[in-house]
Amino acid sequence: MTLKLTMLILFFAVMVAIGFYCRKHATDVNSFVLGGRSVGPWLTAFAYGTSYFSAVIFVGYAGQFGWKYGIASTWIGIGNALIGSMLAWVILGRRTRIMTQHLNSATMPEFFGRRFHSNGLKIGASAIVFIFLIPYTASLYNGLSRLFGMAFNIDYTVCIIIMAVLTGIYVIAGGYMATAINDFLQGIIMLFGIAAVIAAVLKSNGGFLESLDLLARISDETVSAQPGVFASFFGPDPANLLGVVILTSLGTWGLPQMVQKFYAIKSEKAIKKGTIISTMFAIVVSGGCYFLGGFGRLYSDSVDVAAEGFDAIIPAMISNLSPALIGLVVILVLSASMSTLSSLVMASSSTLTIDFLKDNVIKDMSEKKQLLTIRILIVVFIAISVVIAIIQYKGNVTFIAQLMGVSWGALAGAFLAPFLYGLYWKKTTAVSAWVSFLFGSGFMVCNMLFRSRFPAMLQSPINAGAFAMLAGLAIVPAVSLVTPKLENAFVDAAFSCYERKTEVPVKSDLGE
């Protein structure tokens, strides 16, 4: 216990110290929200990865989908690395960085407002961010309850409050730069932690081949009559597995807290390095989480999934490890949760301040007042998420749990298509963005409220979210072709940033 507490206290002390160290870099809105658009490849890549993979992934999704699909759940991690990380950086990274700076936008709603010349779009987008990021923020605490109970016998409410307060301190003090540096350190912990836990769990089952053989011997007639299905290449349900891959991989392209990382990156060279670093990070962390979860059924004697739920699987897998490894896992999950929490509250508070309060509610809002408002709202958002998490835990309010489940699909379903087309296609219209907003968020809310009336394949919020994103990619161009276009001069001015001439060394371009 002394060892685990020492590790925990040291971890918290370093996080808070970094927050106060970075205070001198957070003197205006641009530096507080975007780090002055001068963040290097390592910090940006790790900030992207740690915001992507939270305790929801390690404890919830890895346990749930590992149990459902066996070792085939590793495909989710591979999809996260190739689609959610590598392709996102390649397709969105450069264009996002160039156009957002050209349009002087610090948030995703502000980008929509300036790209489509519509203040209404900016306000609508900020409302969607506020409504769906808060419950998503609250869900981050869920993975901690069992782990802290197992390792320290601490009440869930206490652990929520400690984590929220300490995250709030370093975010409020140091802004984006503090979160980026802390994300880097937390990312290193996640890399080593995942590798160590996988090695220990496999070793406890006789090694990789023996573990795979044991998994192949397990059968579940309610899932599939095929023998060895949980150790097979595509698992018992490839169609639904594909839905999970699409939602958790393509979804990052439309999430404000993820895309905003591209706003802050320093240079062309940093984007190229960041693409590689982010992809490798995702392979290890996400691939490792789902690979570990794939062996969850080996612990069916230690956990009653029907009574305790999927969140009990990963804690059961690590409950017999050494105290040092259990301490490492707790810090790993804390790292994953705090990094994502800091990213979400930063996105929420900056969006509400810059896109809603400034100019719409408070006229002539000074730089100093914006910065103060963002810091106050960080406290407010963290407090709201803590209250929601405690109410959900104490009262077992299923409505809140459902709302958390649709958050990712609603945000990505609303924003992915208009953001992507807005970067690449001059003919994208403001009306098409509105339709995408309403369809993506509306579809997911309807799925939550009237799930039984949806087709069987779309009753799962995972599949519904994936459908909303893919449908948006068809809706935006279709609506754009039949709705009024923006003025050519305005659109040409927005896209002129891509045509600006720059000189590069011969090693980068051979010339004529």
C-alpha positions, 0 to 999 in steps of 0.5 A: 500500500505504501508503494502504491500511495507513493507512486500516486502522490509523486504522479500528482505532484509532477502534474501540478508542478508542470501546470504552475511551470507553464503559467508564464506561457498562458498569458493570452487566449491564443497561448492558453487555448493553442499554445501559441500555435508553436507546439512540436511534433512529440507534444502534439502527437502525444496530446492527440493520442492521450486525448483519444484513449481514456479509461473508457477504452482501457477499462470499458471498451477493451473489456466489453469488446474483448469479451464479445469478439475475443482476440479479433477485438485487436482490429479495433486498435489497428483501425484506431492507429491507421484510420483514427491516427495516421489518416487523420493526420495525413488528410486533416493535419496540414489543411486544418493548421493552414486554414484555421490560422488563415481564418483566425479560428481557435475552435471548431465552432469558430471555424464553421462560423468563419468558413461558412460566413455564418454566426448562427452556425458557430452558435449551433456548433457550440451548443452541440459541443456543450450538450454532448461533451459534458456527459462524455466528460463524466464518463471518464470517471467510470473506469476508475471506480473498480480499480481504486476500490481494488487497489486502495479501497477508496470510495469512488466519490473521493477518487472522482473529486481528487482527480477532478481537482488536480486536473483542474489545477494544472489546466487552469494554471498552465492552459494548453501547454501544461496539458500538452507536456502532461499528456506527453508524460502521461503518454509515456506512462501509458506506453510502458504500463500497457506493455508491462500489463500485457506481458504479466497477464500473458505470463500468468496464463503460460505465455502467448501461445498457451493463452491463445490455446486456452482462449480457443477452447472456450465456447459460448453457444449464445454467441456462436456455435463455431469452436475456437471462435474467440481466438479466430481472425475476425471473431464471432461477429465481424459486421458489428466489429466493423461498426466499432472500428468505424465509430472509434476510428473515423469518429476522431475526425469530427471531435472538437477536442481531437481536431483542435490539436492540429490547430496548435502544431508548429510546422510542416516538419512537425506534422510529418513527425507527428503522423508517425509518432501518433500512429505508433502510439496508437498501435501500442496503446489502443492495439495493446488495450484491445489485445489485452481485453481479447483474453478476458474470457480466460477470467470468466471464473473470476468475474460475473459479467451478467451481474457486475458488467463489462467494467469488471473484466479488466480489474479481474485480469490484473487483481493478482498482479504484483503491487507495483504493477497494480500501482502502475495500472492505476496511474496508467488509467489515471493518466488516460483519464486526466489527459482526456478530461483536460482536453475536453474541458479545454475544448468546452470552456474555450468554445463557450467563451469564444463562440457563444459568450464573446460578442453574442452575450458580452459585447467588447469582451477584452482578452483578459476577460476572455482568459478569466472566463475560460478559466472559470468555465473550466471549473464549472465544467469539471464540477458539472461532470463530477456531479453527473458522474456521482449521480449516475454512480449513486443513483444508477441513472441509466438515462445518463449512461445512455447519453454518455454512450451517444456523445461520441456518435452525435459529435462526430456525426454532426461535425465530421462531414462539414469540417472535412468538406469545408477544408477541401471543397469550395462548393460546400454550403452553410445549409449542408453544414446545418443539415449535418448538424441536425441529422448527426445529433438528432439521429443519435438522440432519437436512437437513445430515446426510441432505440427499440423502433430502429432497425436491429442493426442500428439499435446499437449506439455504436452502429448508429454512430458509425451510420451517422458519420457515414451518412453525413459524408453523403448528405453534405455534398448532396445538399450542397449541390442544391442549396445556395452557394457562398459568394465566389470571392469569399470562398476564394479568399478562404482557400487562398491560404493553400495557394500562397507560395513558399520556398523550400530546400532542394532536398524537399523539392527538386524544382522544375 
